[in-house]
Every structure is written in C-alpha cells, then in structure tokens.
C-alpha cells in the first residue's frame, strides 16, 4: 500500500482486522515474537531491533554488538 494511503480511513488491512476480530471474540492478543536465550521477545521484528535485543541479552556483549 502506498504511504499516502495510510491516513485514508477507507483503506483496510484484512490481517489486522482478523486479529482484532479474534481479540474481541476470544479475548486473546497475538503479537509477533521471537525466543532469544529462552526469553520471549515481543517488539519490532525488523533487523536492527532484533539485533539490539540479542546484544542486550548478553552480560558481556561480543565485539560484534559494538
């Protein structure tokens, strides 16, 4: 979807609409998540955010994280 259509109230997102329907029907929320060092990470699933979360999970981060 082109960015200029994001504010158009008539534009729908069928995936989000289905998630909201399930949330209302079953009282559940689903979020994208990852498991990092046996802990659930919920947040932005994009490379920089995931990389930062992985680096933050170390007591002493490897040089790669710098």
CHARMM-style PDB file with segment names, atoms N, HN, CA, C and O in Angstrom:
ATOM      1  N   UNK     1       0.840  -1.164   0.000  1.00  0.00      PROA
ATOM      2  CA  UNK     1       0.000   0.000   0.000  1.00  0.00      PROA
ATOM      3  C   UNK     1       0.891   1.234   0.000  1.00  0.00      PROA
ATOM      4  O   UNK     1       1.810   1.330   0.813  1.00  0.00      PROA
ATOM      5  N   UNK     2       0.638   2.164  -0.885  1.00  0.00      PROA
ATOM      6  HN  UNK     2      -0.109   2.086  -1.546  1.00  0.00      PROA
ATOM      7  CA  UNK     2       1.425   3.398  -0.906  1.00  0.00      PROA
ATOM      8  C   UNK     2       1.249   4.189   0.394  1.00  0.00      PROA
ATOM      9  O   UNK     2       0.164   4.226   0.973  1.00  0.00      PROA
ATOM     10  N   UNK     3       2.322   4.807   0.830  1.00  0.00      PROA
ATOM     11  HN  UNK     3       3.204   4.776   0.360  1.00  0.00      PROA
ATOM     12  CA  UNK     3       2.316   5.517   2.109  1.00  0.00      PROA
ATOM     13  C   UNK     3       1.255   6.618   2.163  1.00  0.00      PROA
ATOM     14  O   UNK     3       0.718   6.891   3.237  1.00  0.00      PROA
ATOM     15  N   UNK     4       0.944   7.248   1.045  1.00  0.00      PROA
ATOM     16  HN  UNK     4       1.380   7.027   0.173  1.00  0.00      PROA
ATOM     17  CA  UNK     4      -0.032   8.328   1.061  1.00  0.00      PROA
ATOM     18  C   UNK     4      -1.453   7.823   1.328  1.00  0.00      PROA
ATOM     19  O   UNK     4      -2.353   8.630   1.561  1.00  0.00      PROA
ATOM     20  N   UNK     5      -1.673   6.503   1.299  1.00  0.00      PROA
ATOM     21  HN  UNK     5      -0.942   5.847   1.110  1.00  0.00      PROA
ATOM     22  CA  UNK     5      -2.991   5.943   1.584  1.00  0.00      PROA
ATOM     23  C   UNK     5      -3.155   5.555   3.055  1.00  0.00      PROA
ATOM     24  O   UNK     5      -4.257   5.183   3.456  1.00  0.00      PROA
ATOM     25  N   UNK     6      -2.105   5.627   3.870  1.00  0.00      PROA
ATOM     26  HN  UNK     6      -1.210   5.929   3.544  1.00  0.00      PROA
ATOM     27  CA  UNK     6      -2.171   5.188   5.257  1.00  0.00      PROA
ATOM     28  C   UNK     6      -3.199   5.969   6.070  1.00  0.00      PROA
ATOM     29  O   UNK     6      -3.815   5.408   6.976  1.00  0.00      PROA
ATOM     30  N   UNK     7      -3.394   7.231   5.771  1.00  0.00      PROA
ATOM     31  HN  UNK     7      -2.894   7.687   5.035  1.00  0.00      PROA
ATOM     32  CA  UNK     7      -4.341   8.044   6.526  1.00  0.00      PROA
ATOM     33  C   UNK     7      -5.753   7.987   5.968  1.00  0.00      PROA
ATOM     34  O   UNK     7      -6.661   8.597   6.534  1.00  0.00      PROA
ATOM     35  N   UNK     8      -5.955   7.278   4.886  1.00  0.00      PROA
ATOM     36  HN  UNK     8      -5.218   6.783   4.426  1.00  0.00      PROA
ATOM     37  CA  UNK     8      -7.274   7.142   4.293  1.00  0.00      PROA
ATOM     38  C   UNK     8      -8.089   6.168   5.138  1.00  0.00      PROA
ATOM     39  O   UNK     8      -7.746   4.989   5.227  1.00  0.00      PROA
ATOM     40  N   UNK     9      -9.168   6.651   5.761  1.00  0.00      PROA
ATOM     41  HN  UNK     9      -9.446   7.608   5.689  1.00  0.00      PROA
ATOM     42  CA  UNK     9      -9.958   5.823   6.666  1.00  0.00      PROA
ATOM     43  C   UNK     9     -10.703   4.702   5.954  1.00  0.00      PROA
ATOM     44  O   UNK     9     -11.188   3.780   6.610  1.00  0.00      PROA
ATOM     45  N   UNK    10     -10.804   4.757   4.648  1.00  0.00      PROA
ATOM     46  HN  UNK    10     -10.409   5.506   4.115  1.00  0.00      PROA
ATOM     47  CA  UNK    10     -11.495   3.713   3.903  1.00  0.00      PROA
ATOM     48  C   UNK    10     -10.576   2.540   3.552  1.00  0.00      PROA
ATOM     49  O   UNK    10     -11.052   1.486   3.130  1.00  0.00      PROA
ATOM     50  N   UNK    11      -9.267   2.718   3.724  1.00  0.00      PROA
ATOM     51  HN  UNK    11      -8.880   3.575   4.066  1.00  0.00      PROA
ATOM     52  CA  UNK    11      -8.315   1.653   3.454  1.00  0.00      PROA
ATOM     53  C   UNK    11      -8.343   0.693   4.636  1.00  0.00      PROA
ATOM     54  O   UNK    11      -8.298   1.125   5.788  1.00  0.00      PROA
ATOM     55  N   UNK    12      -8.418  -0.599   4.362  1.00  0.00      PROA
ATOM     56  HN  UNK    12      -8.455  -0.950   3.426  1.00  0.00      PROA
ATOM     57  CA  UNK    12      -8.445  -1.600   5.428  1.00  0.00      PROA
ATOM     58  C   UNK    12      -7.249  -2.531   5.307  1.00  0.00      PROA
ATOM     59  O   UNK    12      -6.637  -2.661   4.247  1.00  0.00      PROA
ATOM     60  N   UNK    13      -6.946  -3.158   6.396  1.00  0.00      PROA
ATOM     61  HN  UNK    13      -7.443  -3.053   7.257  1.00  0.00      PROA
ATOM     62  CA  UNK    13      -5.898  -4.164   6.445  1.00  0.00      PROA
ATOM     63  C   UNK    13      -6.563  -5.442   6.937  1.00  0.00      PROA
ATOM     64  O   UNK    13      -6.864  -5.565   8.124  1.00  0.00      PROA
ATOM     65  N   UNK    14      -6.792  -6.382   6.046  1.00  0.00      PROA
ATOM     66  HN  UNK    14      -6.547  -6.282   5.082  1.00  0.00      PROA
ATOM     67  CA  UNK    14      -7.548  -7.591   6.396  1.00  0.00      PROA
ATOM     68  C   UNK    14      -6.854  -8.416   7.479  1.00  0.00      PROA
ATOM     69  O   UNK    14      -7.529  -9.073   8.272  1.00  0.00      PROA
ATOM     70  N   UNK    15      -5.542  -8.395   7.527  1.00  0.00      PROA
ATOM     71  HN  UNK    15      -4.994  -7.862   6.883  1.00  0.00      PROA
ATOM     72  CA  UNK    15      -4.815  -9.167   8.548  1.00  0.00      PROA
ATOM     73  C   UNK    15      -5.060  -8.564   9.926  1.00  0.00      PROA
ATOM     74  O   UNK    15      -5.373  -9.283  10.876  1.00  0.00      PROA
ATOM     75  N   UNK    16      -4.920  -7.253  10.034  1.00  0.00      PROA
ATOM     76  HN  UNK    16      -4.667  -6.669   9.263  1.00  0.00      PROA
ATOM     77  CA  UNK    16      -5.170  -6.592  11.314  1.00  0.00      PROA
ATOM     78  C   UNK    16      -6.637  -6.714  11.698  1.00  0.00      PROA
ATOM     79  O   UNK    16      -6.954  -6.929  12.868  1.00  0.00      PROA
ATOM     80  N   UNK    17      -7.529  -6.581  10.734  1.00  0.00      PROA
ATOM     81  HN  UNK    17      -7.271  -6.406   9.783  1.00  0.00      PROA
ATOM     82  CA  UNK    17      -8.958  -6.726  11.023  1.00  0.00      PROA
ATOM     83  C   UNK    17      -9.268  -8.103  11.598  1.00  0.00      PROA
ATOM     84  O   UNK    17     -10.061  -8.215  12.532  1.00  0.00      PROA
ATOM     85  N   UNK    18      -8.655  -9.148  11.054  1.00  0.00      PROA
ATOM     86  HN  UNK    18      -8.011  -9.057  10.295  1.00  0.00      PROA
ATOM     87  CA  UNK    18      -8.867 -10.504  11.558  1.00  0.00      PROA
ATOM     88  C   UNK    18      -8.308 -10.644  12.972  1.00  0.00      PROA
ATOM     89  O   UNK    18      -8.939 -11.265  13.828  1.00  0.00      PROA
ATOM     90  N   UNK    19      -7.140 -10.077  13.220  1.00  0.00      PROA
ATOM     91  HN  UNK    19      -6.627  -9.573  12.525  1.00  0.00      PROA
ATOM     92  CA  UNK    19      -6.553 -10.124  14.557  1.00  0.00      PROA
ATOM     93  C   UNK    19      -7.464  -9.431  15.573  1.00  0.00      PROA
ATOM     94  O   UNK    19      -7.676  -9.942  16.673  1.00  0.00      PROA
ATOM     95  N   UNK    20      -8.001  -8.265  15.200  1.00  0.00      PROA
ATOM     96  HN  UNK    20      -7.829  -7.850  14.307  1.00  0.00      PROA
ATOM     97  CA  UNK    20      -8.904  -7.544  16.094  1.00  0.00      PROA
ATOM     98  C   UNK    20     -10.184  -8.344  16.342  1.00  0.00      PROA
ATOM     99  O   UNK    20     -10.708  -8.356  17.456  1.00  0.00      PROA
ATOM    100  N   UNK    21     -10.672  -9.000  15.318  1.00  0.00      PROA
ATOM    101  HN  UNK    21     -10.246  -8.990  14.413  1.00  0.00      PROA
ATOM    102  CA  UNK    21     -11.865  -9.837  15.463  1.00  0.00      PROA
ATOM    103  C   UNK    21     -11.599 -10.978  16.446  1.00  0.00      PROA
ATOM    104  O   UNK    21     -12.432 -11.260  17.308  1.00  0.00      PROA
ATOM    105  N   UNK    22     -10.448 -11.633  16.320  1.00  0.00      PROA
ATOM    106  HN  UNK    22      -9.772 -11.405  15.620  1.00  0.00      PROA
ATOM    107  CA  UNK    22     -10.093 -12.712  17.244  1.00  0.00      PROA
ATOM    108  C   UNK    22      -9.934 -12.175  18.663  1.00  0.00      PROA
ATOM    109  O   UNK    22     -10.345 -12.819  19.628  1.00  0.00      PROA
ATOM    110  N   UNK    23      -9.344 -11.007  18.779  1.00  0.00      PROA
ATOM    111  HN  UNK    23      -9.010 -10.484  17.995  1.00  0.00      PROA
ATOM    112  CA  UNK    23      -9.141 -10.396  20.088  1.00  0.00      PROA
ATOM    113  C   UNK    23     -10.491 -10.152  20.766  1.00  0.00      PROA
ATOM    114  O   UNK    23     -10.669 -10.467  21.943  1.00  0.00      PROA
ATOM    115  N   UNK    24     -11.431  -9.594  20.020  1.00  0.00      PROA
ATOM    116  HN  UNK    24     -11.286  -9.338  19.064  1.00  0.00      PROA
ATOM    117  CA  UNK    24     -12.751  -9.328  20.576  1.00  0.00      PROA
ATOM    118  C   UNK    24     -13.506 -10.620  20.870  1.00  0.00      PROA
ATOM    119  O   UNK    24     -14.179 -10.724  21.896  1.00  0.00      PROA
ATOM    120  N   UNK    25     -13.401 -11.601  19.984  1.00  0.00      PROA
ATOM    121  HN  UNK    25     -12.854 -11.516  19.151  1.00  0.00      PROA
ATOM    122  CA  UNK    25     -14.146 -12.847  20.127  1.00  0.00      PROA
ATOM    123  C   UNK    25     -13.595 -13.737  21.235  1.00  0.00      PROA
ATOM    124  O   UNK    25     -14.355 -14.305  22.020  1.00  0.00      PROA
ATOM    125  N   UNK    26     -12.274 -13.856  21.294  1.00  0.00      PROA
ATOM    126  HN  UNK    26     -11.657 -13.395  20.656  1.00  0.00      PROA
ATOM    127  CA  UNK    26     -11.665 -14.808  22.212  1.00  0.00      PROA
ATOM    128  C   UNK    26     -10.918 -14.156  23.374  1.00  0.00      PROA
ATOM    129  O   UNK    26     -10.455 -14.852  24.278  1.00  0.00      PROA
ATOM    130  N   UNK    27     -10.796 -12.837  23.360  1.00  0.00      PROA
ATOM    131  HN  UNK    27     -11.172 -12.272  22.625  1.00  0.00      PROA
ATOM    132  CA  UNK    27     -10.071 -12.161  24.426  1.00  0.00      PROA
ATOM    133  C   UNK    27      -8.583 -12.440  24.391  1.00  0.00      PROA
ATOM    134  O   UNK    27      -7.913 -12.389  25.423  1.00  0.00      PROA
ATOM    135  N   UNK    28      -8.065 -12.732  23.223  1.00  0.00      PROA
ATOM    136  HN  UNK    28      -8.608 -12.774  22.385  1.00  0.00      PROA
ATOM    137  CA  UNK    28      -6.642 -13.029  23.109  1.00  0.00      PROA
ATOM    138  C   UNK    28      -5.953 -12.001  22.229  1.00  0.00      PROA
ATOM    139  O   UNK    28      -6.562 -11.383  21.356  1.00  0.00      PROA
ATOM    140  N   UNK    29      -4.686 -11.843  22.485  1.00  0.00      PROA
ATOM    141  HN  UNK    29      -4.191 -12.345  23.194  1.00  0.00      PROA
ATOM    142  CA  UNK    29      -3.864 -10.974  21.654  1.00  0.00      PROA
ATOM    143  C   UNK    29      -2.731 -11.814  21.088  1.00  0.00      PROA
ATOM    144  O   UNK    29      -2.142 -12.631  21.796  1.00  0.00      PROA
ATOM    145  N   UNK    30      -2.438 -11.618  19.854  1.00  0.00      PROA
ATOM    146  HN  UNK    30      -2.917 -10.954  19.279  1.00  0.00      PROA
ATOM    147  CA  UNK    30      -1.281 -12.287  19.274  1.00  0.00      PROA
ATOM    148  C   UNK    30      -0.327 -11.215  18.764  1.00  0.00      PROA
ATOM    149  O   UNK    30      -0.740 -10.240  18.137  1.00  0.00      PROA
ATOM    150  N   UNK    31       0.925 -11.411  19.037  1.00  0.00      PROA
ATOM    151  HN  UNK    31       1.260 -12.204  19.547  1.00  0.00      PROA
ATOM    152  CA  UNK    31       1.952 -10.486  18.590  1.00  0.00      PROA
ATOM    153  C   UNK    31       3.063 -11.306  17.957  1.00  0.00      PROA
ATOM    154  O   UNK    31       3.301 -12.446  18.355  1.00  0.00      PROA
ATOM    155  N   UNK    32       3.730 -10.740  16.992  1.00  0.00      PROA
ATOM    156  HN  UNK    32       3.537  -9.814  16.669  1.00  0.00      PROA
ATOM    157  CA  UNK    32       4.922 -11.441  16.520  1.00  0.00      PROA
ATOM    158  C   UNK    32       5.916 -11.541  17.674  1.00  0.00      PROA
ATOM    159  O   UNK    32       6.082 -10.584  18.431  1.00  0.00      PROA
ATOM    160  N   UNK    33       6.557 -12.656  17.813  1.00  0.00      PROA
ATOM    161  HN  UNK    33       6.422 -13.433  17.199  1.00  0.00      PROA
ATOM    162  CA  UNK    33       7.523 -12.805  18.891  1.00  0.00      PROA
ATOM    163  C   UNK    33       8.645 -13.741  18.472  1.00  0.00      PROA
ATOM    164  O   UNK    33       8.505 -14.542  17.547  1.00  0.00      PROA
ATOM    165  N   UNK    34       9.750 -13.617  19.172  1.00  0.00      PROA
ATOM    166  HN  UNK    34       9.864 -12.966  19.923  1.00  0.00      PROA
ATOM    167  CA  UNK    34      10.927 -14.464  18.973  1.00  0.00      PROA
ATOM    168  C   UNK    34      11.365 -14.973  20.336  1.00  0.00      PROA
ATOM    169  O   UNK    34      11.035 -14.380  21.363  1.00  0.00      PROA
ATOM    170  N   UNK    35      12.095 -16.049  20.342  1.00  0.00      PROA
ATOM    171  HN  UNK    35      12.363 -16.530  19.508  1.00  0.00      PROA
ATOM    172  CA  UNK    35      12.707 -16.531  21.571  1.00  0.00      PROA
ATOM    173  C   UNK    35      14.202 -16.234  21.465  1.00  0.00      PROA
ATOM    174  O   UNK    35      14.877 -16.692  20.543  1.00  0.00      PROA
ATOM    175  N   UNK    36      14.700 -15.462  22.420  1.00  0.00      PROA
ATOM    176  HN  UNK    36      14.151 -15.090  23.169  1.00  0.00      PROA
ATOM    177  CA  UNK    36      16.129 -15.115  22.467  1.00  0.00      PROA
ATOM    178  C   UNK    36      16.633 -15.561  23.834  1.00  0.00      PROA
ATOM    179  O   UNK    36      16.189 -15.051  24.863  1.00  0.00      PROA
ATOM    180  N   UNK    37      17.552 -16.502  23.840  1.00  0.00      PROA
ATOM    181  HN  UNK    37      17.913 -16.916  23.004  1.00  0.00      PROA
ATOM    182  CA  UNK    37      18.108 -17.030  25.087  1.00  0.00      PROA
ATOM    183  C   UNK    37      17.017 -17.443  26.066  1.00  0.00      PROA
ATOM    184  O   UNK    37      17.039 -17.059  27.235  1.00  0.00      PROA
ATOM    185  N   UNK    38      16.079 -18.217  25.586  1.00  0.00      PROA
ATOM    186  HN  UNK    38      16.061 -18.530  24.636  1.00  0.00      PROA
ATOM    187  CA  UNK    38      14.971 -18.743  26.390  1.00  0.00      PROA
ATOM    188  C   UNK    38      14.036 -17.678  26.951  1.00  0.00      PROA
ATOM    189  O   UNK    38      13.315 -17.932  27.915  1.00  0.00      PROA
ATOM    190  N   UNK    39      14.042 -16.508  26.365  1.00  0.00      PROA
ATOM    191  HN  UNK    39      14.628 -16.302  25.582  1.00  0.00      PROA
ATOM    192  CA  UNK    39      13.112 -15.442  26.765  1.00  0.00      PROA
ATOM    193  C   UNK    39      12.343 -14.978  25.541  1.00  0.00      PROA
ATOM    194  O   UNK    39      12.871 -14.930  24.430  1.00  0.00      PROA
ATOM    195  N   UNK    40      11.089 -14.639  25.770  1.00  0.00      PROA
ATOM    196  HN  UNK    40      10.659 -14.679  26.673  1.00  0.00      PROA
ATOM    197  CA  UNK    40      10.240 -14.191  24.674  1.00  0.00      PROA
ATOM    198  C   UNK    40      10.519 -12.720  24.398  1.00  0.00      PROA
ATOM    199  O   UNK    40      10.472 -11.888  25.305  1.00  0.00      PROA
ATOM    200  N   UNK    41      10.806 -12.411  23.151  1.00  0.00      PROA
ATOM    201  HN  UNK    41      10.844 -13.087  22.415  1.00  0.00      PROA
ATOM    202  CA  UNK    41      10.981 -11.025  22.701  1.00  0.00      PROA
ATOM    203  C   UNK    41       9.744 -10.651  21.907  1.00  0.00      PROA
ATOM    204  O   UNK    41       9.400 -11.306  20.923  1.00  0.00      PROA
ATOM    205  N   UNK    42       9.082  -9.592  22.343  1.00  0.00      PROA
ATOM    206  HN  UNK    42       9.362  -9.059  23.141  1.00  0.00      PROA
ATOM    207  CA  UNK    42       7.957  -9.044  21.600  1.00  0.00      PROA
ATOM    208  C   UNK    42       8.287  -7.591  21.309  1.00  0.00      PROA
ATOM    209  O   UNK    42       8.539  -6.802  22.219  1.00  0.00      PROA
ATOM    210  N   UNK    43       8.284  -7.263  20.076  1.00  0.00      PROA
ATOM    211  HN  UNK    43       8.079  -7.904  19.336  1.00  0.00      PROA
ATOM    212  CA  UNK    43       8.613  -5.897  19.688  1.00  0.00      PROA
ATOM    213  C   UNK    43       8.721  -5.824  18.183  1.00  0.00      PROA
ATOM    214  O   UNK    43       8.202  -6.678  17.464  1.00  0.00      PROA
ATOM    215  N   UNK    44       9.390  -4.811  17.723  1.00  0.00      PROA
ATOM    216  HN  UNK    44       9.811  -4.118  18.307  1.00  0.00      PROA
ATOM    217  CA  UNK    44       9.567  -4.637  16.288  1.00  0.00      PROA
ATOM    218  C   UNK    44      10.377  -5.801  15.730  1.00  0.00      PROA
ATOM    219  O   UNK    44      11.507  -6.044  16.153  1.00  0.00      PROA
ATOM    220  N   UNK    45       9.794  -6.507  14.789  1.00  0.00      PROA
ATOM    221  HN  UNK    45       8.876  -6.310  14.446  1.00  0.00      PROA
ATOM    222  CA  UNK    45      10.508  -7.616  14.147  1.00  0.00      PROA
ATOM    223  C   UNK    45      11.152  -7.058  12.878  1.00  0.00      PROA
ATOM    224  O   UNK    45      10.705  -7.309  11.759  1.00  0.00      PROA
ATOM    225  N   UNK    46      12.190  -6.314  13.097  1.00  0.00      PROA
ATOM    226  HN  UNK    46      12.552  -6.110  14.007  1.00  0.00      PROA
ATOM    227  CA  UNK    46      12.992  -5.786  11.997  1.00  0.00      PROA
ATOM    228  C   UNK    46      14.437  -5.933  12.429  1.00  0.00      PROA
ATOM    229  O   UNK    46      14.719  -5.953  13.627  1.00  0.00      PROA
ATOM    230  N   UNK    47      15.355  -6.036  11.489  1.00  0.00      PROA
ATOM    231  HN  UNK    47      15.126  -6.020  10.516  1.00  0.00      PROA
ATOM    232  CA  UNK    47      16.733  -6.439  11.806  1.00  0.00      PROA
ATOM    233  C   UNK    47      17.414  -5.652  12.920  1.00  0.00      PROA
ATOM    234  O   UNK    47      18.013  -6.262  13.806  1.00  0.00      PROA
ATOM    235  N   UNK    48      17.347  -4.345  12.909  1.00  0.00      PROA
ATOM    236  HN  UNK    48      16.860  -3.850  12.190  1.00  0.00      PROA
ATOM    237  CA  UNK    48      18.064  -3.553  13.916  1.00  0.00      PROA
ATOM    238  C   UNK    48      17.513  -3.790  15.312  1.00  0.00      PROA
ATOM    239  O   UNK    48      18.285  -3.935  16.259  1.00  0.00      PROA
ATOM    240  N   UNK    49      16.205  -3.833  15.458  1.00  0.00      PROA
ATOM    241  HN  UNK    49      15.578  -3.715  14.689  1.00  0.00      PROA
ATOM    242  CA  UNK    49      15.602  -4.053  16.774  1.00  0.00      PROA
ATOM    243  C   UNK    49      15.926  -5.434  17.315  1.00  0.00      PROA
ATOM    244  O   UNK    49      16.238  -5.582  18.497  1.00  0.00      PROA
ATOM    245  N   UNK    50      15.856  -6.438  16.467  1.00  0.00      PROA
ATOM    246  HN  UNK    50      15.603  -6.318  15.507  1.00  0.00      PROA
ATOM    247  CA  UNK    50      16.168  -7.804  16.897  1.00  0.00      PROA
ATOM    248  C   UNK    50      17.649  -7.907  17.251  1.00  0.00      PROA
ATOM    249  O   UNK    50      18.002  -8.513  18.263  1.00  0.00      PROA
ATOM    250  N   UNK    51      18.508  -7.327  16.438  1.00  0.00      PROA
ATOM    251  HN  UNK    51      18.222  -6.834  15.616  1.00  0.00      PROA
ATOM    252  CA  UNK    51      19.946  -7.325  16.715  1.00  0.00      PROA
ATOM    253  C   UNK    51      20.225  -6.677  18.072  1.00  0.00      PROA
ATOM    254  O   UNK    51      20.988  -7.218  18.872  1.00  0.00      PROA
ATOM    255  N   UNK    52      19.613  -5.528  18.330  1.00  0.00      PROA
ATOM    256  HN  UNK    52      18.993  -5.089  17.680  1.00  0.00      PROA
ATOM    257  CA  UNK    52      19.812  -4.837  19.608  1.00  0.00      PROA
ATOM    258  C   UNK    52      19.309  -5.664  20.779  1.00  0.00      PROA
ATOM    259  O   UNK    52      19.925  -5.670  21.844  1.00  0.00      PROA
ATOM    260  N   UNK    53      18.195  -6.361  20.591  1.00  0.00      PROA
ATOM    261  HN  UNK    53      17.694  -6.356  19.725  1.00  0.00      PROA
ATOM    262  CA  UNK    53      17.663  -7.215  21.657  1.00  0.00      PROA
ATOM    263  C   UNK    53      18.607  -8.378  21.945  1.00  0.00      PROA
ATOM    264  O   UNK    53      18.824  -8.738  23.102  1.00  0.00      PROA
ATOM    265  N   UNK    54      19.161  -8.958  20.896  1.00  0.00      PROA
ATOM    266  HN  UNK    54      18.984  -8.665  19.956  1.00  0.00      PROA
ATOM    267  CA  UNK    54      20.122 -10.049  21.081  1.00  0.00      PROA
ATOM    268  C   UNK    54      21.347  -9.540  21.824  1.00  0.00      PROA
ATOM    269  O   UNK    54      21.807 -10.178  22.771  1.00  0.00      PROA
ATOM    270  N   UNK    55      21.874  -8.407  21.410  1.00  0.00      PROA
ATOM    271  HN  UNK    55      21.501  -7.888  20.641  1.00  0.00      PROA
ATOM    272  CA  UNK    55      23.056  -7.843  22.070  1.00  0.00      PROA
ATOM    273  C   UNK    55      22.767  -7.495  23.529  1.00  0.00      PROA
ATOM    274  O   UNK    55      23.629  -7.665  24.392  1.00  0.00      PROA
ATOM    275  N   UNK    56      21.566  -7.012  23.804  1.00  0.00      PROA
ATOM    276  HN  UNK    56      20.866  -6.874  23.103  1.00  0.00      PROA
ATOM    277  CA  UNK    56      21.197  -6.646  25.173  1.00  0.00      PROA
ATOM    278  C   UNK    56      21.054  -7.867  26.065  1.00  0.00      PROA
ATOM    279  O   UNK    56      21.068  -7.736  27.289  1.00  0.00      PROA
ATOM    280  N   UNK    57      20.918  -9.051  25.484  1.00  0.00      PROA
ATOM    281  HN  UNK    57      20.906  -9.158  24.490  1.00  0.00      PROA
ATOM    282  CA  UNK    57      20.728 -10.259  26.287  1.00  0.00      PROA
ATOM    283  C   UNK    57      22.035 -10.794  26.876  1.00  0.00      PROA
ATOM    284  O   UNK    57      22.010 -11.674  27.736  1.00  0.00      PROA
ATOM    285  N   UNK    58      23.166 -10.274  26.424  1.00  0.00      PROA
ATOM    286  HN  UNK    58      23.186  -9.558  25.726  1.00  0.00      PROA
ATOM    287  CA  UNK    58      24.456 -10.724  26.936  1.00  0.00      PROA
ATOM    288  C   UNK    58      24.845  -9.945  28.190  1.00  0.00      PROA
ATOM    289  O   UNK    58      24.569  -8.750  28.300  1.00  0.00      PROA
ATOM    290  N   UNK    59      25.485 -10.633  29.130  1.00  0.00      PROA
ATOM    291  HN  UNK    59      25.709 -11.603  29.040  1.00  0.00      PROA
ATOM    292  CA  UNK    59      26.074  -9.940  30.276  1.00  0.00      PROA
ATOM    293  C   UNK    59      27.253  -9.111  29.776  1.00  0.00      PROA
ATOM    294  O   UNK    59      27.397  -7.939  30.124  1.00  0.00      PROA
ATOM    295  N   UNK    60      28.093  -9.738  28.953  1.00  0.00      PROA
ATOM    296  HN  UNK    60      27.976 -10.690  28.670  1.00  0.00      PROA
ATOM    297  CA  UNK    60      29.201  -9.051  28.291  1.00  0.00      PROA
ATOM    298  C   UNK    60      29.021  -9.270  26.801  1.00  0.00      PROA
ATOM    299  O   UNK    60      29.300 -10.351  26.282  1.00  0.00      PROA
ATOM    300  N   UNK    61      28.558  -8.242  26.125  1.00  0.00      PROA
ATOM    301  HN  UNK    61      28.332  -7.364  26.547  1.00  0.00      PROA
ATOM    302  CA  UNK    61      28.238  -8.359  24.682  1.00  0.00      PROA
ATOM    303  C   UNK    61      29.501  -8.589  23.864  1.00  0.00      PROA
ATOM    304  O   UNK    61      30.552  -8.035  24.185  1.00  0.00      PROA
ATOM    305  N   UNK    62      29.416  -9.394  22.818  1.00  0.00      PROA
ATOM    306  HN  UNK    62      28.562  -9.845  22.556  1.00  0.00      PROA
ATOM    307  CA  UNK    62      30.566  -9.591  21.934  1.00  0.00      PROA
ATOM    308  C   UNK    62      30.891  -8.317  21.167  1.00  0.00      PROA
ATOM    309  O   UNK    62      30.079  -7.395  21.094  1.00  0.00      PROA
ATOM    310  N   UNK    63      32.054  -8.282  20.614  1.00  0.00      PROA
ATOM    311  HN  UNK    63      32.714  -9.031  20.674  1.00  0.00      PROA
ATOM    312  CA  UNK    63      32.517  -7.104  19.869  1.00  0.00      PROA
ATOM    313  C   UNK    63      31.561  -6.747  18.720  1.00  0.00      PROA
ATOM    314  O   UNK    63      31.404  -5.574  18.380  1.00  0.00      PROA
ATOM    315  N   UNK    64      30.941  -7.743  18.141  1.00  0.00      PROA
ATOM    316  HN  UNK    64      31.068  -8.696  18.417  1.00  0.00      PROA
ATOM    317  CA  UNK    64      30.008  -7.520  17.021  1.00  0.00      PROA
ATOM    318  C   UNK    64      28.905  -6.540  17.407  1.00  0.00      PROA
ATOM    319  O   UNK    64      28.391  -5.816  16.554  1.00  0.00      PROA
ATOM    320  N   UNK    65      28.543  -6.513  18.669  1.00  0.00      PROA
ATOM    321  HN  UNK    65      28.959  -7.101  19.362  1.00  0.00      PROA
ATOM    322  CA  UNK    65      27.452  -5.651  19.116  1.00  0.00      PROA
ATOM    323  C   UNK    65      27.851  -4.172  19.226  1.00  0.00      PROA
ATOM    324  O   UNK    65      26.991  -3.299  19.337  1.00  0.00      PROA
ATOM    325  N   UNK    66      29.129  -3.909  19.195  1.00  0.00      PROA
ATOM    326  HN  UNK    66      29.828  -4.619  19.105  1.00  0.00      PROA
ATOM    327  CA  UNK    66      29.574  -2.507  19.331  1.00  0.00      PROA
ATOM    328  C   UNK    66      29.433  -1.728  18.062  1.00  0.00      PROA
ATOM    329  OT1 UNK    66      29.765  -0.543  18.025  1.00  0.00      PROA
TER     330      UNK     66
END
